[in-house]
Amino acid sequence: MNTRIAFILKISLVLVAAAFFAGTEAYAGIKFSEADINGNDEVLFTVCHNIAGTTSYKTLFSAKIKDGTAQERPQILTAFPEKMELLGGGSILQIRNRYGTAFYHLEENRFEWKKNRIRIPENSVRLSPSAVSPDGKWYCNVEKTGVATGRLELRSSENDKIVVLDTDASFSYQKVPVKWIGDSSAGIYEKNGNVYFFRPDAMMRGVEVAEEYRKIGPGSIESVNWAGGKYLVYIDSDLVYRINSKELYTLGLYSGIIGKGTAIGRLPFQFSAFKDKFSVSPDLGRMVLIQAGKVITSYRLDGVTSDYLDVECSRPFFEKNASLLETSVLWCGDGYPLVWMKTLPFSGEKPQSSVYKITDKFSKLLVAGDSDLPYVSNDGKKCAFYSGTTLYVYDVSVWKRIAELGGERTVCVTWIDSDNLYVGGEKTIRRWTLSKNSFKTIMLSSAVSAHWNEELGVPVADAGNGHAYNFDKSTSTWSDAGSWVSHSPVINNGRYRLFCGETKNPGFENALYVRTLSGKAVTKPVLSESTEKRDALKQCALVFDAYDNADGLSNILYQLSIYNIRGTFFLNGEFIRRYPNETKQIASTSNECAAMFFTTAKLSSKEFVVNEEFIRRGLARNEDEFYQATDKELSLLWHAPSYQASENVVQSGANAGYTYVNALEHTTDTITLEQTVQGTNYYTTSKIIERYIDALKANNGGILPVTVGISRGTRERYLYEDLDLLIAAILDEGFEIVPVRTLLK
């Protein structure tokens, strides 16, 4: 091992806290630009966010200037479609983003903000999903109340009346624990390890039977699926049941006597409500089960007994050059399944998707680069997905491309019916009719430039596609006005002058000011919050401990890329030897790579002698194995397996040139259910996140560990599965996430 400059530093909580204030840098994420003022003292300007966890886009505002400042809160003129849902029986398109919730009324061609923030949001404001009924009359969401929990609510889209289904539901940015039947007459939800049914109309009128009489059985929302328009398929342990939707009340009242429905088969293993998921064909002839996100199996459902199901085809995830992120199952007209796989390439490229048809083998039908899971029409016969700047629509029954729409990157899609859909893009929101292959722009998602049309008295904007759009003040919508012609912004109208200047608010890169040119000279910001003096953001670091299992790696890398965050990976030699491709995948990213040791053995163990030579050799071996796998060097940061190290171990590493890194909390996410038998305290992921946030606040920052995978034992959920919740909680508390190296400076 080459001689390195000896440097001794054992991180204690006190030293870590001191490092935050010594090394904190200003963090600017909001920028004003494109100011234009007209003769009526009306101002147009854009605000761009560049904050971790958010899509960067420019939002267009207008404000009326009076007495040197904005007369009232500026009006938001564009609506970026971070989330879209179809409500009100299809008559209302709901658009949600960091600024609030807006409605586009189809019949009236009218846009309005229903709820919007009073101030410019300075944190990530990542939106949660909604589970909307197929007819758009009802929807469910989890209203966040804690760092990882919330209220599961049923809402009416007509009057926004709310009924709470669960006061302590798990919060997720990926899904809502609710599934609707095709005619919207009933839904299934998960609560406290059981699944229940409900009738939305009865719930809203307060006449639904008590919850205890609506219980289907133990499990999660992944234990149930609607099929065939009127049946519920439910898996309990290894038995598969079919329940007619008309018999739900009977089942709820008398399940102890009559059982849980009609048994239609048995699995060769116990279904895990936490790890497995399944899908059933519309004719109830086949079922695809994805076990632990790894093994994909197609079964034939042709019996009414509890005999073991016939396996038609089964194999584990098999792509050699990528890891699996997510899966989705579609059904062909011939009854065979299509499995959509979203993967993360080992090369470090963006996620891509592959589609396979399962008969007696897996046949690849499609590969789409930089793609997400498909948006499926309510009848299940068509799906839309984007790749690059093109949106494609396929007829699922025969797997044939029937339409495509280009021009911009797609953000989200909402189906109106089988022939019409709303396409929310980075530049515009369009209504697309497939049969006519025509579209209509209804709103601008963002604006890169804007100015006043003095003749018409309306804003004119360019969304970045070379088209000019006129704003209709009566409907708050936009219409295409031909080609965009460059226009120098007007910053001086004789009474006021606009300019962008510095600010003491570290959340803003600049501020937009109005300078009064006549009468009493004064300069004021258009938005007061942009100049409020704030302390610089405190810092923390996320470290990812790769011991001997890579189950959580793909999700970790994916979430870090979504939030544009750099983490620090501590790699053990056992991980490098078992997973050379995954090791190379980590090294190909911008994340920091550091050393753990060449073995997972605890260095505090009395089974062997741990002296300086042993530490030197162990670190050197780890370096060499990492270099052989990646052609790159590890950084000179390290920590012992499970963070168990004596002063002698830390000193030995320092003598070898390494800086030891400690964490605020140690390995609570590796405690398994099996260990609770021995009296070890088990912490749910929600509790772990709460502990982490409490530790950060108590120490003004720190280093938080997440284990990449656990090779032995089981947990209900792993912390890496809820990494997005942890990151969002950290950002919401006002912390900036940086690599460990940045903290040590």
Secondary structure, DSSP 8 states (H G I E B T S, - for coil): ---------B--HHHHHHHHHHH------EEEEEEEE-TTSEEEEEEEE--TTS---EEEEEEEEETTEESSS-EE-----SEEEEEGGGTEEEEEETTEEEEEETTTTEEEEEEE-SS---S-------EE-TTSSEEEEEEE-SSSEEEEEEEETTT--EEEEEEEEE--SS--SEEE-TTSS-EEEEETTEEEEE-HHHHHHT----GGGSEEEES-GGGEEEETTTEEEEEETTEEEEEEGGGHHHHHHHHHHH-SSEEEEE-SS---TTT-EEEE-TTSSEEEEEETTTEEEEEE---SSSSB-EEEEEEE---TTEEEEEEEEEE-TTS-EEEEEEEEETTS---EEEEEEESSSEEEEEEEET----EE-TTSSEEEEEETTEEEEEETTTTEEEEEE-SS-EEEEEESSSSEEEEEESSEEEEEETTTTEEEEEEES--SEEEEETTTTEEEEE-SSSEEEEEETTTTEEEEEEE--------B-SSEEEEEE--S-TTBS-EEEEEE-SSS--EEESSGGGG------EEEEEEEEESS--TTHHHHHHHHHHHT---EEEE-HHHHHH-HHHHHHHHTSSSEEEE--SS-S-TT-SSS---HHHHHHHHHHHHHHHHHHHS----SEE--GGG---HHHHHHHHHTT-EE---SS-SGGG--TGGGGGT-----HHHHHHHHHHHHHHHTSEEEEEES--SSS--SS-GGGGHHHHHHHHHHTTEEE--HHHHH-
